[in-house]
């Protein structure tokens, strides 16, 4: 047994309102609120979860729409010595970094040198933000200044997004002594993104990146009653036809969502000490009621959730 502390996730939530925007702006680094002059385009709300891994910091954040400006005065007053890499899971942004116009969307990987000016507008979005010290980036062969504003959509980018997104969900499996290895893996994937970057990605690679973004968005909102085709299309900036094509091999979007929900219920039932009522699991994972969940679970796994639970604890033969 390892005795070092488990990795700790840091959480932040700001409910809609001007007061919460002011509180977010005043939060110190590693929050990004103080690094930009921001103007909300709608009532401000934000939530974020963060992992501190030595010289690397990773955030997964949801923001309402706003304008972001980083000018020379702000750079002189507040430069944390970092580059940031923004990976869009849902939403979009457009603006100028230095003298480079850019546009991001689901599946994109966007490089930002915080020592250079930028200005952009973002829609309501869900983003993974990776911060790396410029020294560490330079030691790994990354030209931070030259990458300012570059947007990449690639297979390596999709792999980095998938790895970081999953890391938040499995953080408790790691301890503080794993931090150097986790940071090394992240940095290696980032270097791969830079080395394999192309001005324009092939259609198949863009499709893979969009597919990853769609799956990440679905997993983030499995229990929501608002997890609809219309919402996915809006948040991912995809047409219905394009969205459905991403799930051709999964039997369609609705089939994929149903299967992911069933897998989540199945996983919950296998956890030691699990005693959630079946109705509570139905509510948690987007089923209309316990009977609906039981029918779907039996069709997938051959037994009802209650029977499966009894089998696990040895009350009936498996």
C-alpha positions as CSV (number, residue, x, y, z in Angstrom):
1,X,0.0,0.0,0.0
2,X,1.3,3.5,-0.9
3,X,1.1,5.9,2.0
4,X,1.4,9.2,0.0
5,X,-1.7,11.4,-0.3
6,X,-4.1,10.9,-3.2
7,X,-4.3,13.5,-5.8
8,X,-6.7,16.3,-4.8
9,X,-9.1,18.0,-7.2
10,X,-9.7,21.6,-6.6
11,X,-13.2,22.8,-7.4
12,X,-14.6,26.3,-8.1
13,X,-18.2,27.3,-8.9
14,X,-19.6,30.8,-9.6
15,X,-23.4,31.2,-9.9
16,X,-24.9,33.7,-12.4
17,X,-24.4,37.3,-11.5
18,X,-22.1,40.4,-11.5
19,X,-20.8,39.6,-8.0
20,X,-19.6,36.2,-9.0
21,X,-17.8,37.6,-12.0
22,X,-15.9,40.0,-9.8
23,X,-15.0,37.2,-7.4
24,X,-13.7,35.1,-10.2
25,X,-11.6,37.9,-11.6
26,X,-10.0,38.5,-8.2
27,X,-9.0,34.8,-7.8
28,X,-5.2,34.4,-7.9
29,X,-3.2,32.2,-10.1
30,X,-3.6,29.3,-11.1
31,X,-7.1,30.7,-11.8
32,X,-7.1,32.5,-15.2
33,X,-9.6,35.1,-14.1
34,X,-7.0,37.7,-13.2
35,X,-5.0,37.2,-16.5
36,X,-7.6,38.8,-18.8
37,X,-9.9,41.7,-18.9
38,X,-13.2,39.9,-19.4
39,X,-16.6,41.3,-20.3
40,X,-19.6,38.8,-20.0
41,X,-22.0,38.6,-23.0
42,X,-24.6,37.1,-20.7
43,X,-25.1,36.6,-16.9
44,X,-21.8,35.2,-15.8
45,X,-21.4,31.7,-14.5
46,X,-18.5,29.4,-14.3
47,X,-17.4,26.1,-12.8
48,X,-14.0,24.5,-12.8
49,X,-12.0,21.5,-11.5
50,X,-8.2,21.7,-11.4
51,X,-5.3,19.4,-10.9
52,X,-1.9,20.8,-9.9
53,X,0.9,18.5,-11.2
54,X,4.1,20.4,-10.4
55,X,5.1,22.5,-13.4
56,X,1.9,21.5,-15.1
57,X,-1.7,22.6,-14.2
58,X,-4.8,21.2,-15.8
59,X,-8.3,22.8,-15.6
60,X,-11.6,21.5,-16.9
61,X,-13.9,24.5,-17.0
62,X,-17.4,25.6,-18.1
63,X,-17.9,29.4,-18.8
64,X,-20.7,31.5,-20.1
65,X,-20.1,33.6,-23.2
66,X,-17.7,36.5,-22.7
67,X,-14.9,38.7,-24.3
68,X,-11.3,38.1,-23.2
69,X,-8.6,40.7,-23.6
70,X,-4.9,40.5,-22.6
71,X,-3.1,43.7,-23.4
72,X,0.4,45.1,-22.8
73,X,-0.5,46.7,-19.5
74,X,-2.0,43.5,-18.1
75,X,1.0,41.4,-19.4
76,X,3.4,43.8,-17.6
77,X,1.4,43.6,-14.4
78,X,0.6,39.9,-14.3
79,X,2.8,37.4,-16.3
80,X,2.8,34.0,-14.6
81,X,5.6,32.8,-17.0
82,X,3.3,30.2,-18.6
83,X,2.0,29.0,-21.9
84,X,-1.6,27.7,-22.0
85,X,-3.1,25.2,-24.3
86,X,-6.9,25.4,-24.6
87,X,-8.7,22.3,-25.8
88,X,-12.3,22.8,-26.7
89,X,-14.9,20.2,-25.7
90,X,-17.9,22.3,-26.6
91,X,-18.5,25.8,-27.8
92,X,-16.3,28.1,-30.0
93,X,-14.2,31.2,-29.9
94,X,-12.7,33.6,-32.5
95,X,-10.3,36.5,-32.3
96,X,-6.7,37.6,-32.7
97,X,-3.5,36.4,-31.0
98,X,-0.7,38.8,-31.7
99,X,-1.3,39.4,-35.4
100,X,-2.7,35.9,-36.0
101,X,-6.5,35.5,-36.5
102,X,-7.9,32.3,-35.1
103,X,-11.1,30.3,-34.7
104,X,-11.6,27.3,-32.4
105,X,-14.3,24.7,-32.1
106,X,-14.9,21.2,-30.6
107,X,-11.8,19.1,-30.8
108,X,-9.4,22.0,-31.4
109,X,-6.1,22.5,-29.6
110,X,-5.2,26.2,-29.2
111,X,-1.7,27.5,-28.1
112,X,-1.4,30.7,-26.1
113,X,1.7,32.5,-25.0
114,X,0.7,34.6,-22.0
115,X,3.6,37.0,-22.7
116,X,1.9,38.2,-25.9
117,X,-1.4,40.1,-26.4
118,X,-4.6,38.6,-27.4
119,X,-8.3,39.4,-27.9
120,X,-11.2,37.0,-28.5
121,X,-14.9,36.3,-27.9
122,X,-16.1,32.9,-26.8
123,X,-19.5,31.3,-26.7
124,X,-20.7,29.4,-23.7
125,X,-18.1,26.6,-23.6
126,X,-16.5,23.6,-21.9
127,X,-12.7,23.6,-22.2
128,X,-9.7,21.8,-20.9
129,X,-7.0,24.3,-20.2
130,X,-3.4,23.1,-19.8
131,X,-0.8,25.4,-18.3
132,X,2.9,24.7,-18.7
133,X,5.8,27.0,-17.6
134,X,7.6,28.5,-20.5
135,X,10.9,27.1,-19.2
136,X,9.6,23.5,-19.2
137,X,8.0,24.0,-22.6
138,X,11.3,25.4,-24.1
139,X,13.3,22.6,-22.5
140,X,11.0,20.2,-24.4
141,X,11.7,21.9,-27.7
142,X,8.4,23.8,-27.9
143,X,8.7,27.3,-29.4
144,X,6.2,29.0,-27.2
145,X,6.3,32.4,-29.0
146,X,6.0,31.0,-32.5
147,X,3.0,28.9,-31.5
148,X,1.0,31.9,-30.1
149,X,-2.5,31.6,-31.6
150,X,-1.9,28.4,-33.6
151,X,-5.0,26.1,-33.7
152,X,-4.4,22.4,-34.3
153,X,-6.9,19.6,-35.0
154,X,-5.1,16.3,-35.2
155,X,-5.1,12.7,-34.1
156,X,-2.4,13.6,-31.5
157,X,-4.6,16.5,-30.3
158,X,-7.6,14.1,-29.9
159,X,-5.4,11.7,-27.9
160,X,-4.2,14.6,-25.5
161,X,-7.8,15.7,-25.0
162,X,-9.0,12.2,-24.3
163,X,-6.1,11.6,-21.8
164,X,-6.7,14.8,-19.8
165,X,-10.5,14.4,-19.8
166,X,-10.2,10.9,-18.4
167,X,-7.5,12.0,-15.9
168,X,-10.1,14.2,-14.1
169,X,-12.4,11.2,-13.7
170,X,-9.7,8.9,-12.4
171,X,-7.6,11.3,-10.3
172,X,-8.3,9.4,-7.1
173,X,-6.5,6.4,-8.5
174,X,-3.2,8.3,-8.3
175,X,-1.1,9.6,-5.5
176,X,1.3,12.5,-5.1
177,X,4.2,10.2,-6.0
178,X,2.7,9.7,-9.4
179,X,2.8,13.4,-10.3
180,X,6.2,13.3,-12.1
181,X,5.0,10.4,-14.3
182,X,1.6,12.0,-15.0
183,X,3.3,15.3,-15.9
184,X,5.8,13.6,-18.2
185,X,3.0,11.7,-20.0
186,X,1.1,15.0,-20.6
187,X,4.2,16.8,-21.8
188,X,5.1,14.0,-24.1
189,X,1.6,14.1,-25.7
190,X,1.9,17.9,-26.0
191,X,5.2,17.6,-27.8
192,X,3.6,15.0,-30.1
193,X,0.8,17.5,-30.9
194,X,3.3,20.1,-31.8
195,X,5.5,17.8,-33.9
196,X,2.6,16.4,-35.9
197,X,0.7,19.7,-36.4
198,X,-0.3,20.5,-39.9
199,X,-1.8,23.7,-41.3
200,X,-4.9,21.8,-42.3
201,X,-5.9,18.4,-40.9
202,X,-7.3,15.6,-43.0
203,X,-11.1,15.2,-43.0
204,X,-10.8,11.8,-41.2
205,X,-8.7,13.4,-38.4
206,X,-11.1,16.3,-38.0
207,X,-13.9,13.8,-37.8
208,X,-12.0,11.9,-35.1
209,X,-11.5,15.1,-33.1
210,X,-15.2,16.0,-33.4
211,X,-16.2,12.5,-32.3
212,X,-14.0,12.7,-29.2
213,X,-15.5,16.1,-28.4
214,X,-19.1,14.7,-28.8
215,X,-18.4,11.7,-26.6
216,X,-16.8,13.9,-23.9
217,X,-19.8,16.2,-23.9
218,X,-22.2,13.2,-23.6
219,X,-20.2,11.8,-20.7
220,X,-20.2,15.1,-18.9
221,X,-24.0,15.3,-19.1
222,X,-25.1,11.7,-18.9
223,X,-27.7,12.4,-16.2
224,X,-29.1,15.6,-17.7
225,X,-32.7,15.6,-19.1
226,X,-31.4,18.2,-21.5
227,X,-29.0,15.8,-23.2
228,X,-30.8,16.1,-26.6
229,X,-29.8,16.0,-30.2
230,X,-30.6,19.7,-30.5
231,X,-28.3,20.6,-27.6
232,X,-25.4,18.4,-28.9
233,X,-25.7,20.1,-32.3
234,X,-25.7,23.5,-30.7
235,X,-22.9,23.0,-28.3
236,X,-20.7,21.1,-30.8
237,X,-21.5,23.5,-33.7
238,X,-22.5,20.5,-35.9
239,X,-25.5,19.8,-38.1
240,X,-27.8,16.9,-37.3
241,X,-26.4,15.0,-40.3
242,X,-22.8,15.5,-39.2
243,X,-23.6,14.5,-35.6
244,X,-25.4,11.3,-36.6
245,X,-22.5,10.3,-38.9
246,X,-20.1,10.4,-35.9
247,X,-22.1,7.6,-34.3
248,X,-22.8,5.4,-37.3
249,X,-20.8,2.6,-35.8
250,X,-22.6,2.9,-32.5
251,X,-26.1,2.4,-33.7
252,X,-26.8,6.2,-33.7
253,X,-26.6,9.0,-31.1
254,X,-29.5,7.9,-28.9
255,X,-28.2,4.3,-28.8
256,X,-24.7,5.5,-27.8
257,X,-26.2,7.7,-25.0
258,X,-28.4,4.9,-23.7
259,X,-25.4,2.5,-23.7
260,X,-23.2,4.9,-21.9
261,X,-25.9,5.5,-19.3
262,X,-26.3,1.7,-18.8
263,X,-22.5,1.3,-18.4
264,X,-22.5,4.0,-15.8
265,X,-25.3,2.3,-13.8
266,X,-23.5,-1.1,-14.2
267,X,-20.3,0.5,-12.9
268,X,-22.2,2.1,-9.9
269,X,-23.6,-1.3,-9.0
270,X,-20.2,-2.9,-8.9
271,X,-18.8,-0.4,-6.4
272,X,-18.1,-1.8,-2.9
273,X,-20.9,-0.8,-0.5
274,X,-23.2,0.4,-3.3
275,X,-26.7,0.7,-1.8
276,X,-28.3,3.3,-4.0
277,X,-32.0,2.6,-4.7
278,X,-32.6,1.7,-8.3
279,X,-34.9,4.7,-8.6
280,X,-32.1,6.9,-7.4
281,X,-29.8,5.5,-10.1
282,X,-32.5,6.0,-12.7
283,X,-32.8,9.7,-11.7
284,X,-29.0,10.1,-11.6
285,X,-28.4,8.7,-15.1
286,X,-31.3,10.1,-17.1
287,X,-33.8,7.2,-17.1
288,X,-37.5,8.2,-16.6
289,X,-38.1,5.8,-13.7
290,X,-36.8,2.5,-12.2
291,X,-39.0,0.4,-14.5
292,X,-37.5,2.1,-17.5
293,X,-34.0,1.5,-16.2
294,X,-34.8,-2.1,-15.4
295,X,-36.1,-2.9,-18.9
296,X,-33.1,-1.3,-20.6
297,X,-30.6,-2.9,-18.2
298,X,-32.1,-6.4,-18.6
299,X,-32.0,-6.0,-22.4
300,X,-28.3,-5.1,-22.2
301,X,-27.1,-7.4,-19.5
302,X,-29.7,-10.2,-19.3
303,X,-30.8,-9.5,-15.7
304,X,-32.4,-6.6,-13.8
305,X,-30.3,-4.2,-11.8
306,X,-31.6,-5.6,-8.5
307,X,-30.8,-9.2,-9.5
308,X,-27.4,-8.2,-10.7
309,X,-26.7,-6.5,-7.3
310,X,-27.8,-9.6,-5.5
311,X,-25.5,-11.7,-7.6
312,X,-22.6,-9.5,-6.8
313,X,-23.1,-9.9,-3.0
314,X,-23.6,-13.7,-3.3
315,X,-27.3,-13.9,-2.4
316,X,-28.1,-15.8,-5.5
317,X,-25.8,-17.9,-7.8
318,X,-24.2,-16.0,-10.7
